């Protein structure tokens, strides 16, 4: 684990939270990148490429998360995933 991994903080703005449908879309997007990508809440950190693990975070409306990427395409992954979550409706 590198100390200077890329991280972005995001607030969930979907009224129903990041439930199964948007979470599965997010996982599909995360899997497009080679980097290791994680989602962290105030309590846990999980693999962002695992729908099951994301569901354990209970990502509800207004919950703040941190997305971290570590790998050769980390910059691209972070910016893409932040934009993807922001545009979910």
Backbone as XML, in Angstrom:
<?xml version="1.0"?>
<chain id="A" units="angstrom">
  <residue number="1" name="UNK">
    <atom name="N" x="0.846" y="-1.175" z="0.000"/>
    <atom name="CA" x="0.000" y="0.000" z="0.000"/>
    <atom name="C" x="0.894" y="1.242" z="0.000"/>
  </residue>
  <residue number="2" name="UNK">
    <atom name="N" x="0.704" y="2.088" z="-0.986"/>
    <atom name="CA" x="1.467" y="3.321" z="-1.079"/>
    <atom name="C" x="0.837" y="4.408" z="-0.206"/>
  </residue>
  <residue number="3" name="UNK">
    <atom name="N" x="1.653" y="5.336" z="0.214"/>
    <atom name="CA" x="1.138" y="6.429" z="1.028"/>
    <atom name="C" x="0.414" y="7.486" z="0.205"/>
  </residue>
  <residue number="4" name="UNK">
    <atom name="N" x="0.792" y="7.611" z="-1.056"/>
    <atom name="CA" x="0.213" y="8.678" z="-1.869"/>
    <atom name="C" x="-0.818" y="8.161" z="-2.873"/>
  </residue>
  <residue number="5" name="UNK">
    <atom name="N" x="-1.616" y="7.189" z="-2.464"/>
    <atom name="CA" x="-2.681" y="6.701" z="-3.331"/>
    <atom name="C" x="-3.682" y="7.827" z="-3.543"/>
  </residue>
  <residue number="6" name="UNK">
    <atom name="N" x="-4.363" y="7.784" z="-4.654"/>
    <atom name="CA" x="-5.349" y="8.825" z="-4.938"/>
    <atom name="C" x="-6.652" y="8.542" z="-4.200"/>
  </residue>
  <residue number="7" name="UNK">
    <atom name="N" x="-7.203" y="9.598" z="-3.634"/>
    <atom name="CA" x="-8.440" y="9.478" z="-2.860"/>
    <atom name="C" x="-9.362" y="10.650" z="-3.164"/>
  </residue>
  <residue number="8" name="UNK">
    <atom name="N" x="-10.644" y="10.363" z="-3.254"/>
    <atom name="CA" x="-11.661" y="11.414" z="-3.411"/>
    <atom name="C" x="-12.785" y="11.142" z="-2.428"/>
  </residue>
  <residue number="9" name="UNK">
    <atom name="N" x="-13.253" y="12.200" z="-1.785"/>
    <atom name="CA" x="-14.398" y="12.084" z="-0.894"/>
    <atom name="C" x="-15.654" y="12.476" z="-1.670"/>
  </residue>
  <residue number="10" name="UNK">
    <atom name="N" x="-16.694" y="11.709" z="-1.463"/>
    <atom name="CA" x="-17.938" y="11.907" z="-2.202"/>
    <atom name="C" x="-19.109" y="11.734" z="-1.242"/>
  </residue>
  <residue number="11" name="UNK">
    <atom name="N" x="-20.150" y="12.520" z="-1.472"/>
    <atom name="CA" x="-21.386" y="12.348" z="-0.716"/>
    <atom name="C" x="-22.406" y="11.683" z="-1.629"/>
  </residue>
  <residue number="12" name="UNK">
    <atom name="N" x="-23.093" y="10.668" z="-1.121"/>
    <atom name="CA" x="-24.113" y="9.980" z="-1.905"/>
    <atom name="C" x="-25.322" y="10.900" z="-2.035"/>
  </residue>
  <residue number="13" name="UNK">
    <atom name="N" x="-25.687" y="11.233" z="-3.262"/>
    <atom name="CA" x="-26.792" y="12.166" z="-3.483"/>
    <atom name="C" x="-28.038" y="11.501" z="-4.053"/>
  </residue>
  <residue number="14" name="UNK">
    <atom name="N" x="-27.982" y="10.185" z="-4.191"/>
    <atom name="CA" x="-29.172" y="9.461" z="-4.651"/>
    <atom name="C" x="-30.163" y="9.369" z="-3.500"/>
  </residue>
  <residue number="15" name="UNK">
    <atom name="N" x="-31.411" y="9.730" z="-3.726"/>
    <atom name="CA" x="-32.425" y="9.731" z="-2.655"/>
    <atom name="C" x="-32.562" y="8.363" z="-1.990"/>
  </residue>
  <residue number="16" name="UNK">
    <atom name="N" x="-32.414" y="7.297" z="-2.773"/>
    <atom name="CA" x="-32.523" y="5.945" z="-2.218"/>
    <atom name="C" x="-31.162" y="5.348" z="-1.868"/>
  </residue>
  <residue number="17" name="UNK">
    <atom name="N" x="-30.141" y="6.153" z="-1.908"/>
    <atom name="CA" x="-28.809" y="5.663" z="-1.592"/>
    <atom name="C" x="-28.225" y="4.841" z="-2.730"/>
  </residue>
  <residue number="18" name="UNK">
    <atom name="N" x="-27.089" y="4.251" z="-2.484"/>
    <atom name="CA" x="-26.440" y="3.430" z="-3.507"/>
    <atom name="C" x="-26.948" y="1.996" z="-3.328"/>
  </residue>
  <residue number="19" name="UNK">
    <atom name="N" x="-28.234" y="1.814" z="-3.667"/>
    <atom name="CA" x="-28.848" y="0.482" z="-3.537"/>
    <atom name="C" x="-28.365" y="-0.422" z="-4.661"/>
  </residue>
  <residue number="20" name="UNK">
    <atom name="N" x="-28.958" y="-1.568" z="-4.808"/>
    <atom name="CA" x="-28.414" y="-2.622" z="-5.667"/>
    <atom name="C" x="-28.210" y="-2.216" z="-7.134"/>
  </residue>
  <residue number="21" name="UNK">
    <atom name="N" x="-29.173" y="-1.518" z="-7.738"/>
    <atom name="CA" x="-29.031" y="-1.171" z="-9.161"/>
    <atom name="C" x="-27.869" y="-0.202" z="-9.394"/>
  </residue>
  <residue number="22" name="UNK">
    <atom name="N" x="-27.845" y="0.959" z="-8.723"/>
    <atom name="CA" x="-26.711" y="1.858" z="-8.965"/>
    <atom name="C" x="-25.385" y="1.269" z="-8.474"/>
  </residue>
  <residue number="23" name="UNK">
    <atom name="N" x="-25.435" y="0.471" z="-7.415"/>
    <atom name="CA" x="-24.201" y="-0.151" z="-6.928"/>
    <atom name="C" x="-23.642" y="-1.127" z="-7.960"/>
  </residue>
  <residue number="24" name="UNK">
    <atom name="N" x="-24.530" y="-1.878" z="-8.619"/>
    <atom name="CA" x="-24.057" y="-2.814" z="-9.636"/>
    <atom name="C" x="-23.481" y="-2.065" z="-10.833"/>
  </residue>
  <residue number="25" name="UNK">
    <atom name="N" x="-24.071" y="-0.928" z="-11.172"/>
    <atom name="CA" x="-23.518" y="-0.107" z="-12.252"/>
    <atom name="C" x="-22.140" y="0.437" z="-11.857"/>
  </residue>
  <residue number="26" name="UNK">
    <atom name="N" x="-22.021" y="0.842" z="-10.593"/>
    <atom name="CA" x="-20.734" y="1.343" z="-10.103"/>
    <atom name="C" x="-19.668" y="0.255" z="-10.175"/>
  </residue>
  <residue number="27" name="UNK">
    <atom name="N" x="-20.010" y="-0.945" z="-9.746"/>
    <atom name="CA" x="-19.056" y="-2.068" z="-9.781"/>
    <atom name="C" x="-18.615" y="-2.339" z="-11.215"/>
  </residue>
  <residue number="28" name="UNK">
    <atom name="N" x="-19.585" y="-2.298" z="-12.130"/>
    <atom name="CA" x="-19.249" y="-2.520" z="-13.547"/>
    <atom name="C" x="-18.241" y="-1.480" z="-14.033"/>
  </residue>
  <residue number="29" name="UNK">
    <atom name="N" x="-18.428" y="-0.229" z="-13.621"/>
    <atom name="CA" x="-17.490" y="0.832" z="-14.007"/>
    <atom name="C" x="-16.128" y="0.630" z="-13.337"/>
  </residue>
  <residue number="30" name="UNK">
    <atom name="N" x="-16.129" y="0.258" z="-12.077"/>
    <atom name="CA" x="-14.860" y="0.062" z="-11.349"/>
    <atom name="C" x="-14.039" y="-1.069" z="-11.959"/>
  </residue>
  <residue number="31" name="UNK">
    <atom name="N" x="-14.732" y="-2.087" z="-12.464"/>
    <atom name="CA" x="-14.023" y="-3.230" z="-13.049"/>
    <atom name="C" x="-13.347" y="-2.906" z="-14.372"/>
  </residue>
  <residue number="32" name="UNK">
    <atom name="N" x="-13.624" y="-1.744" z="-14.920"/>
    <atom name="CA" x="-12.977" y="-1.335" z="-16.169"/>
    <atom name="C" x="-11.518" y="-0.927" z="-15.949"/>
  </residue>
  <residue number="33" name="UNK">
    <atom name="N" x="-11.127" y="-0.755" z="-14.686"/>
    <atom name="CA" x="-9.784" y="-0.269" z="-14.370"/>
    <atom name="C" x="-8.948" y="-1.368" z="-13.726"/>
  </residue>
  <residue number="34" name="UNK">
    <atom name="N" x="-7.642" y="-1.299" z="-13.983"/>
    <atom name="CA" x="-6.716" y="-2.287" z="-13.419"/>
    <atom name="C" x="-6.374" y="-1.994" z="-11.960"/>
  </residue>
  <residue number="35" name="UNK">
    <atom name="N" x="-6.473" y="-0.748" z="-11.547"/>
    <atom name="CA" x="-6.089" y="-0.351" z="-10.188"/>
    <atom name="C" x="-6.932" y="-1.057" z="-9.137"/>
  </residue>
  <residue number="36" name="UNK">
    <atom name="N" x="-6.359" y="-1.209" z="-7.967"/>
    <atom name="CA" x="-7.126" y="-1.657" z="-6.811"/>
    <atom name="C" x="-7.941" y="-0.459" z="-6.337"/>
  </residue>
  <residue number="37" name="UNK">
    <atom name="N" x="-9.237" y="-0.650" z="-6.214"/>
    <atom name="CA" x="-10.130" y="0.453" z="-5.858"/>
    <atom name="C" x="-10.927" y="0.042" z="-4.629"/>
  </residue>
  <residue number="38" name="UNK">
    <atom name="N" x="-10.976" y="0.939" z="-3.657"/>
    <atom name="CA" x="-11.730" y="0.656" z="-2.440"/>
    <atom name="C" x="-12.696" y="1.788" z="-2.131"/>
  </residue>
  <residue number="39" name="UNK">
    <atom name="N" x="-13.724" y="1.452" z="-1.369"/>
    <atom name="CA" x="-14.656" y="2.441" z="-0.834"/>
    <atom name="C" x="-14.565" y="2.354" z="0.680"/>
  </residue>
  <residue number="40" name="UNK">
    <atom name="N" x="-14.424" y="3.530" z="1.305"/>
    <atom name="CA" x="-14.313" y="3.581" z="2.756"/>
    <atom name="C" x="-15.424" y="4.456" z="3.323"/>
  </residue>
  <residue number="41" name="UNK">
    <atom name="N" x="-16.072" y="3.970" z="4.370"/>
    <atom name="CA" x="-17.017" y="4.787" z="5.139"/>
    <atom name="C" x="-16.349" y="5.062" z="6.475"/>
  </residue>
  <residue number="42" name="UNK">
    <atom name="N" x="-17.090" y="5.604" z="7.398"/>
    <atom name="CA" x="-16.504" y="5.890" z="8.708"/>
    <atom name="C" x="-16.112" y="4.626" z="9.463"/>
  </residue>
  <residue number="43" name="UNK">
    <atom name="N" x="-16.649" y="3.471" z="9.039"/>
    <atom name="CA" x="-16.372" y="2.243" z="9.780"/>
    <atom name="C" x="-15.575" y="1.194" z="9.010"/>
  </residue>
  <residue number="44" name="UNK">
    <atom name="N" x="-15.815" y="1.077" z="7.699"/>
    <atom name="CA" x="-15.247" y="-0.032" z="6.940"/>
    <atom name="C" x="-14.659" y="0.391" z="5.606"/>
  </residue>
  <residue number="45" name="UNK">
    <atom name="N" x="-13.772" y="-0.461" z="5.094"/>
    <atom name="CA" x="-13.222" y="-0.313" z="3.760"/>
    <atom name="C" x="-13.458" y="-1.617" z="3.011"/>
  </residue>
  <residue number="46" name="UNK">
    <atom name="N" x="-14.004" y="-1.489" z="1.781"/>
    <atom name="CA" x="-14.284" y="-2.691" z="0.993"/>
    <atom name="C" x="-13.774" y="-2.521" z="-0.431"/>
  </residue>
  <residue number="47" name="UNK">
    <atom name="N" x="-13.645" y="-3.656" z="-1.116"/>
    <atom name="CA" x="-13.262" y="-3.681" z="-2.521"/>
    <atom name="C" x="-14.410" y="-3.093" z="-3.350"/>
  </residue>
  <residue number="48" name="UNK">
    <atom name="N" x="-14.110" y="-2.065" z="-4.135"/>
    <atom name="CA" x="-15.142" y="-1.404" z="-4.934"/>
    <atom name="C" x="-15.577" y="-2.232" z="-6.135"/>
  </residue>
  <residue number="49" name="UNK">
    <atom name="N" x="-14.918" y="-3.338" z="-6.375"/>
    <atom name="CA" x="-15.284" y="-4.191" z="-7.512"/>
    <atom name="C" x="-16.145" y="-5.365" z="-7.061"/>
  </residue>
  <residue number="50" name="UNK">
    <atom name="N" x="-16.600" y="-5.334" z="-5.808"/>
    <atom name="CA" x="-17.436" y="-6.405" z="-5.267"/>
    <atom name="C" x="-18.795" y="-5.844" z="-4.857"/>
  </residue>
  <residue number="51" name="UNK">
    <atom name="N" x="-19.831" y="-6.216" z="-5.581"/>
    <atom name="CA" x="-21.184" y="-5.746" z="-5.257"/>
    <atom name="C" x="-21.587" y="-6.179" z="-3.854"/>
  </residue>
  <residue number="52" name="UNK">
    <atom name="N" x="-21.283" y="-7.415" z="-3.505"/>
    <atom name="CA" x="-21.625" y="-7.914" z="-2.178"/>
    <atom name="C" x="-20.988" y="-7.055" z="-1.082"/>
  </residue>
  <residue number="53" name="UNK">
    <atom name="N" x="-19.711" y="-6.759" z="-1.237"/>
    <atom name="CA" x="-19.006" y="-5.961" z="-0.221"/>
    <atom name="C" x="-19.574" y="-4.545" z="-0.130"/>
  </residue>
  <residue number="54" name="UNK">
    <atom name="N" x="-19.894" y="-3.948" z="-1.281"/>
    <atom name="CA" x="-20.457" y="-2.593" z="-1.268"/>
    <atom name="C" x="-21.797" y="-2.585" z="-0.539"/>
  </residue>
  <residue number="55" name="UNK">
    <atom name="N" x="-22.595" y="-3.618" z="-0.744"/>
    <atom name="CA" x="-23.899" y="-3.688" z="-0.086"/>
    <atom name="C" x="-23.776" y="-3.725" z="1.434"/>
  </residue>
  <residue number="56" name="UNK">
    <atom name="N" x="-22.670" y="-4.252" z="1.945"/>
    <atom name="CA" x="-22.488" y="-4.314" z="3.402"/>
    <atom name="C" x="-22.263" y="-2.929" z="4.012"/>
  </residue>
  <residue number="57" name="UNK">
    <atom name="N" x="-21.935" y="-1.932" z="3.186"/>
    <atom name="CA" x="-21.672" y="-0.581" z="3.694"/>
    <atom name="C" x="-22.954" y="0.223" z="3.944"/>
  </residue>
  <residue number="58" name="UNK">
    <atom name="N" x="-24.083" y="-0.254" z="3.375"/>
    <atom name="CA" x="-25.367" y="0.440" z="3.541"/>
    <atom name="C" x="-25.219" y="1.922" z="3.185"/>
  </residue>
  <residue number="59" name="UNK">
    <atom name="N" x="-24.918" y="2.179" z="1.927"/>
    <atom name="CA" x="-24.636" y="3.531" z="1.460"/>
    <atom name="C" x="-25.932" y="4.292" z="1.201"/>
  </residue>
  <residue number="60" name="UNK">
    <atom name="N" x="-26.404" y="4.956" z="2.205"/>
    <atom name="CA" x="-27.664" y="5.690" z="2.129"/>
    <atom name="C" x="-27.442" y="7.142" z="1.697"/>
  </residue>
  <residue number="61" name="UNK">
    <atom name="N" x="-28.557" y="7.822" z="1.465"/>
    <atom name="CA" x="-28.567" y="9.224" z="1.046"/>
    <atom name="C" x="-27.759" y="10.089" z="2.030"/>
  </residue>
  <residue number="62" name="UNK">
    <atom name="N" x="-26.911" y="10.927" z="1.480"/>
    <atom name="CA" x="-26.077" y="11.874" z="2.243"/>
    <atom name="C" x="-24.902" y="11.220" z="2.973"/>
  </residue>
  <residue number="63" name="UNK">
    <atom name="N" x="-24.730" y="9.915" z="2.833"/>
    <atom name="CA" x="-23.600" y="9.272" z="3.480"/>
    <atom name="C" x="-22.321" y="9.678" z="2.732"/>
  </residue>
  <residue number="64" name="UNK">
    <atom name="N" x="-21.271" y="9.921" z="3.481"/>
    <atom name="CA" x="-20.002" y="10.323" z="2.877"/>
    <atom name="C" x="-19.094" y="9.108" z="2.752"/>
  </residue>
  <residue number="65" name="UNK">
    <atom name="N" x="-18.505" y="8.971" z="1.566"/>
    <atom name="CA" x="-17.599" y="7.854" z="1.312"/>
    <atom name="C" x="-16.281" y="8.393" z="0.774"/>
  </residue>
  <residue number="66" name="UNK">
    <atom name="N" x="-15.288" y="7.543" z="0.822"/>
    <atom name="CA" x="-13.983" y="7.886" z="0.262"/>
    <atom name="C" x="-13.638" y="6.776" z="-0.733"/>
  </residue>
  <residue number="67" name="UNK">
    <atom name="N" x="-13.337" y="7.180" z="-1.965"/>
    <atom name="CA" x="-12.908" y="6.221" z="-2.977"/>
    <atom name="C" x="-11.400" y="6.355" z="-3.118"/>
  </residue>
  <residue number="68" name="UNK">
    <atom name="N" x="-10.715" y="5.231" z="-3.049"/>
    <atom name="CA" x="-9.262" y="5.223" z="-3.155"/>
    <atom name="C" x="-8.855" y="4.280" z="-4.282"/>
  </residue>
  <residue number="69" name="UNK">
    <atom name="N" x="-7.876" y="4.704" z="-5.069"/>
    <atom name="CA" x="-7.371" y="3.857" z="-6.154"/>
    <atom name="C" x="-5.863" y="3.789" z="-6.067"/>
  </residue>
  <residue number="70" name="UNK">
    <atom name="N" x="-5.351" y="2.610" z="-6.350"/>
    <atom name="CA" x="-3.906" y="2.390" z="-6.317"/>
    <atom name="C" x="-3.544" y="1.511" z="-7.512"/>
  </residue>
  <residue number="71" name="UNK">
    <atom name="N" x="-2.802" y="2.089" z="-8.449"/>
    <atom name="CA" x="-2.396" y="1.307" z="-9.614"/>
    <atom name="C" x="-2.061" y="2.206" z="-10.786"/>
  </residue>
  <residue number="72" name="UNK">
    <atom name="N" x="-1.795" y="1.577" z="-11.900"/>
    <atom name="CA" x="-1.295" y="2.333" z="-13.049"/>
    <atom name="C" x="-2.339" y="3.279" z="-13.647"/>
  </residue>
  <residue number="73" name="UNK">
    <atom name="N" x="-3.620" y="3.004" z="-13.483"/>
    <atom name="CA" x="-4.655" y="3.889" z="-14.025"/>
    <atom name="C" x="-5.472" y="4.556" z="-12.914"/>
  </residue>
  <residue number="74" name="UNK">
    <atom name="N" x="-4.839" y="4.780" z="-11.764"/>
    <atom name="CA" x="-5.552" y="5.316" z="-10.601"/>
    <atom name="C" x="-6.174" y="6.685" z="-10.824"/>
  </residue>
  <residue number="75" name="UNK">
    <atom name="N" x="-5.478" y="7.573" z="-11.487"/>
    <atom name="CA" x="-6.026" y="8.915" z="-11.733"/>
    <atom name="C" x="-7.298" y="8.831" z="-12.561"/>
  </residue>
  <residue number="76" name="UNK">
    <atom name="N" x="-7.214" y="8.083" z="-13.634"/>
    <atom name="CA" x="-8.355" y="7.928" z="-14.526"/>
    <atom name="C" x="-9.526" y="7.274" z="-13.782"/>
  </residue>
  <residue number="77" name="UNK">
    <atom name="N" x="-9.228" y="6.280" z="-12.972"/>
    <atom name="CA" x="-10.261" y="5.558" z="-12.234"/>
    <atom name="C" x="-10.969" y="6.481" z="-11.247"/>
  </residue>
  <residue number="78" name="UNK">
    <atom name="N" x="-10.211" y="7.211" z="-10.472"/>
    <atom name="CA" x="-10.793" y="8.097" z="-9.452"/>
    <atom name="C" x="-11.709" y="9.141" z="-10.083"/>
  </residue>
  <residue number="79" name="UNK">
    <atom name="N" x="-11.228" y="9.790" z="-11.087"/>
    <atom name="CA" x="-12.033" y="10.857" z="-11.695"/>
    <atom name="C" x="-13.258" y="10.299" z="-12.409"/>
  </residue>
  <residue number="80" name="UNK">
    <atom name="N" x="-13.098" y="9.170" z="-13.047"/>
    <atom name="CA" x="-14.233" y="8.546" z="-13.724"/>
    <atom name="C" x="-15.298" y="8.117" z="-12.710"/>
  </residue>
  <residue number="81" name="UNK">
    <atom name="N" x="-14.887" y="7.455" z="-11.638"/>
    <atom name="CA" x="-15.850" y="6.945" z="-10.659"/>
    <atom name="C" x="-16.527" y="8.075" z="-9.881"/>
  </residue>
  <residue number="82" name="UNK">
    <atom name="N" x="-15.794" y="9.131" z="-9.580"/>
    <atom name="CA" x="-16.405" y="10.277" z="-8.899"/>
    <atom name="C" x="-17.479" y="10.896" z="-9.800"/>
  </residue>
  <residue number="83" name="UNK">
    <atom name="N" x="-17.135" y="11.079" z="-11.044"/>
    <atom name="CA" x="-18.088" y="11.653" z="-11.999"/>
    <atom name="C" x="-19.282" y="10.708" z="-12.175"/>
  </residue>
  <residue number="84" name="UNK">
    <atom name="N" x="-19.013" y="9.416" z="-12.237"/>
    <atom name="CA" x="-20.083" y="8.437" z="-12.422"/>
    <atom name="C" x="-21.089" y="8.504" z="-11.268"/>
  </residue>
  <residue number="85" name="UNK">
    <atom name="N" x="-20.594" y="8.531" z="-10.049"/>
    <atom name="CA" x="-21.495" y="8.607" z="-8.885"/>
    <atom name="C" x="-22.263" y="9.925" z="-8.875"/>
  </residue>
  <residue number="86" name="UNK">
    <atom name="N" x="-21.608" y="11.005" z="-9.217"/>
    <atom name="CA" x="-22.267" y="12.312" z="-9.229"/>
    <atom name="C" x="-23.391" y="12.373" z="-10.253"/>
  </residue>
  <residue number="87" name="UNK">
    <atom name="N" x="-23.263" y="11.620" z="-11.339"/>
    <atom name="CA" x="-24.261" y="11.662" z="-12.406"/>
    <atom name="C" x="-25.355" y="10.611" z="-12.270"/>
  </residue>
  <residue number="88" name="UNK">
    <atom name="N" x="-25.269" y="9.746" z="-11.269"/>
    <atom name="CA" x="-26.307" y="8.721" z="-11.091"/>
    <atom name="C" x="-27.629" y="9.371" z="-10.706"/>
  </residue>
  <residue number="89" name="UNK">
    <atom name="N" x="-28.724" y="8.854" z="-11.291"/>
    <atom name="CA" x="-30.065" y="9.386" z="-10.965"/>
    <atom name="C" x="-30.997" y="8.252" z="-10.652"/>
  </residue>
</chain>
